[in-house]
Amino acid sequence: MGIDQVRWGVVATGNISTQFTNDLAELDDAVATAVASRSLDSADRFADEHDIEHRYDDHRQLIESGTVDVLYIGTPHPQHYAIARAALQAGIAVLCEKPVTLTARQAKDLVAVAHEHDTLFAEAMWMRTNPVVQAMFADLAKGVIGEPMEALADFGFHKPQLPARLLDPALGGGALMDGGIYPMTFVHMALGRPDEVKAVGSLNDDGVDLNVAMAWRYDSGAVAGLTCGLRSQNPWTASVSGPEGSLLLPNRFHHPDYYVRSTASGQERVDVPTHGLGYHYEAAEVMRALRAGQIECPALPHAATIEILELLDETRRQIGVTYPGDDEYLGG
Ligand SMILES: NC(=O)c1ccc[n+]([C@@H]2O[C@H](COP(=O)([O-])OP(=O)(O)OC[C@H]3O[C@@H](n4cnc5c(N)ncnc54)[C@H](OP(=O)(O)O)[C@@H]3O)[C@@H](O)[C@H]2O)c1
C-alpha cells in the first residue's frame, strides 16, 4: 500500500485516546484526521486540542466518511466489538484497545471478519511493542537464563477515586480485564499457553473483581504466579527465571525504562532508550503491517489475542465475574 502519511481516526475522547493521540504526533508518517465521540462538543474539544480536521458525534459517520485508513478504538471494553466489526466490514484497518473484546468468541469473530474483508486488525497491547520489553525477551530467547521455569507478574494499583468504569459491570469493570491482562500477556510471552489455570478473586457487591490471584502450570514443569488488583499499591513488576538466572521488568513493567538481568556474572541494569509515552510504537507496527498489505500485525498476533481472551474467559468463570452479553458470546 503506497501511503505516505497514514490517516488515523480516533473513536472516543477519554484518557487513553488522549495519550495515544499525543503519541501519534511522534510519527512523521502518521496524521490524526478524524475523531468520533458520543457528543459533538467532546469531538470538537478533542479535535481542537490535537489539530484534527474531521469531527463526528457517531463512530458510524466516521467509518463512512472516507477520511481515515485506520481506526484507533479507545472506548470501554464492551463497546470495542461492535465498533471494530463495523470498521472492518467497511474495509478500514483497526487498532483496538485491550482487551479487544469481552470474550474469546468475539475476538475470533473479529479475526474472521478481518480475513473476510482483507483488512488489518490488531489489539493495542502496547507492552508487546515496547523496546525495553522486546530487548528483555530477546535476551530470554538467547538463553541467558536457560530454560524459563518460573514467572511472576503483578499489576495492582489503588487510587482514592477510581475511574467509574473500573467498578461498573456494564462497562466491563474489574481488575482482571483492565490490569490482569498485562501479567497474563507477560507470562504468555515468557512461557506460552499454560496447561492448567487456577484463579481466586475478591468481588464487590456488584460482582466486580477487586483483586485476583492466578496460578498457571505447564506440563514442562514450569509454573507462574499472576496477580492484579484495584485496592493496593503493588510492586507492579514482572520477572521470568530459569536455572541460569532471571530477567526482571521493574515497576510499571508494561512500559519500563530498563530491565534487570541477573546471572552468574552478576546483576546488571540494562537501559534501552525510548521516547514518548510508548503508544507510538504500536502505531508504527500497525502502519508497517498496513503498508505491507498484512491483515495481522506480526508484533500484535491474533493467536495470542485469542488465547489470552480464552484464559480471561476461564479465569472469569472460576472467580464468578459475568458481564451483560456473556450468554450470547461466552463459549464457542
Ligand atoms: N493501553 C493502555 O495503556 C490503556 C490504558 C488505559 C485504558 N486502556 C483501555 O482503553 C479503554 C478505555 O479506557 P480509558 O481509561 O480511556 O477510559 P475513559 O477515560 O473512561 O474513556 C473512555 C471513553 O470512551 C467513550 N465511551 C463510549 N461509550 C462509552 C460509555 N458507554 N461509557 C463511557 N464512555 C464511553 C467516551 O468518550 P466519548 O465521550 O468521546 O464518546 C469515554 O471518554 C479500555 O478498554 C481500557 O482497557 C488502555
PDBQT file of the ligand as one rigid body, heavy atoms in Angstrom, charges set to zero:
ROOT
HETATM    1  N1  LIG A 401      -3.173   0.767  26.623  1.00  0.00    +0.000 N 
HETATM    2  C1  LIG A 401      -3.251   1.393  27.773  1.00  0.00    +0.000 C 
HETATM    3  O1  LIG A 401      -2.267   1.824  28.357  1.00  0.00    +0.000 OA
HETATM    4  C2  LIG A 401      -4.580   1.630  28.384  1.00  0.00    +0.000 A 
HETATM    5  C3  LIG A 401      -4.708   2.480  29.490  1.00  0.00    +0.000 A 
HETATM    6  C4  LIG A 401      -5.966   2.749  29.977  1.00  0.00    +0.000 A 
HETATM    7  C5  LIG A 401      -7.070   2.161  29.398  1.00  0.00    +0.000 A 
HETATM    8  N2  LIG A 401      -6.921   1.318  28.341  1.00  0.00    +0.000 N 
HETATM    9  C6  LIG A 401      -8.111   0.723  27.690  1.00  0.00    +0.000 C 
HETATM   10  O2  LIG A 401      -8.732   1.756  26.949  1.00  0.00    +0.000 OA
HETATM   11  C7  LIG A 401     -10.145   1.660  27.072  1.00  0.00    +0.000 C 
HETATM   12  C8  LIG A 401     -10.686   2.991  27.583  1.00  0.00    +0.000 C 
HETATM   13  O3  LIG A 401     -10.098   3.310  28.827  1.00  0.00    +0.000 OA
HETATM   14  P1  LIG A 401      -9.956   4.818  29.332  1.00  0.00    +0.000 P 
HETATM   15  O4  LIG A 401      -9.155   4.776  30.551  1.00  0.00    +0.000 OA
HETATM   16  O5  LIG A 401      -9.541   5.718  28.237  1.00  0.00    +0.000 OA
HETATM   17  O6  LIG A 401     -11.478   5.137  29.704  1.00  0.00    +0.000 OA
HETATM   18  P2  LIG A 401     -12.175   6.567  29.795  1.00  0.00    +0.000 P 
HETATM   19  O7  LIG A 401     -11.203   7.613  30.201  1.00  0.00    +0.000 OA
HETATM   20  O8  LIG A 401     -13.408   6.367  30.602  1.00  0.00    +0.000 OA
HETATM   21  O9  LIG A 401     -12.572   6.891  28.283  1.00  0.00    +0.000 OA
HETATM   22  C9  LIG A 401     -13.432   6.074  27.552  1.00  0.00    +0.000 C 
HETATM   23  C10 LIG A 401     -14.143   6.911  26.512  1.00  0.00    +0.000 C 
HETATM   24  O10 LIG A 401     -14.970   6.054  25.747  1.00  0.00    +0.000 OA
HETATM   25  C11 LIG A 401     -16.110   6.745  25.267  1.00  0.00    +0.000 C 
HETATM   26  N3  LIG A 401     -17.307   5.947  25.525  1.00  0.00    +0.000 N 
HETATM   27  C12 LIG A 401     -18.048   5.314  24.593  1.00  0.00    +0.000 A 
HETATM   28  N4  LIG A 401     -19.070   4.670  25.142  1.00  0.00    +0.000 NA
HETATM   29  C13 LIG A 401     -19.000   4.892  26.455  1.00  0.00    +0.000 A 
HETATM   30  C14 LIG A 401     -19.800   4.508  27.550  1.00  0.00    +0.000 A 
HETATM   31  N5  LIG A 401     -20.916   3.747  27.392  1.00  0.00    +0.000 N 
HETATM   32  N6  LIG A 401     -19.444   4.922  28.775  1.00  0.00    +0.000 NA
HETATM   33  C15 LIG A 401     -18.347   5.670  28.958  1.00  0.00    +0.000 A 
HETATM   34  N7  LIG A 401     -17.536   6.086  27.944  1.00  0.00    +0.000 NA
HETATM   35  C16 LIG A 401     -17.877   5.699  26.706  1.00  0.00    +0.000 A 
HETATM   36  C17 LIG A 401     -16.112   8.096  25.971  1.00  0.00    +0.000 C 
HETATM   37  O11 LIG A 401     -15.667   9.039  25.004  1.00  0.00    +0.000 OA
HETATM   38  P3  LIG A 401     -16.739   9.965  24.273  1.00  0.00    +0.000 P 
HETATM   39  O12 LIG A 401     -17.451  10.694  25.359  1.00  0.00    +0.000 OA
HETATM   40  O13 LIG A 401     -15.909  10.805  23.419  1.00  0.00    +0.000 OA
HETATM   41  O14 LIG A 401     -17.656   9.072  23.489  1.00  0.00    +0.000 OA
HETATM   42  C18 LIG A 401     -15.090   7.959  27.070  1.00  0.00    +0.000 C 
HETATM   43  O15 LIG A 401     -14.427   9.172  27.326  1.00  0.00    +0.000 OA
HETATM   44  C19 LIG A 401     -10.425   0.443  27.943  1.00  0.00    +0.000 C 
HETATM   45  O16 LIG A 401     -10.726  -0.667  27.128  1.00  0.00    +0.000 OA
HETATM   46  C20 LIG A 401      -9.117   0.200  28.693  1.00  0.00    +0.000 C 
HETATM   47  O17 LIG A 401      -8.868  -1.164  28.972  1.00  0.00    +0.000 OA
HETATM   48  C21 LIG A 401      -5.723   1.073  27.825  1.00  0.00    +0.000 A 
ENDROOT
TORSDOF 0
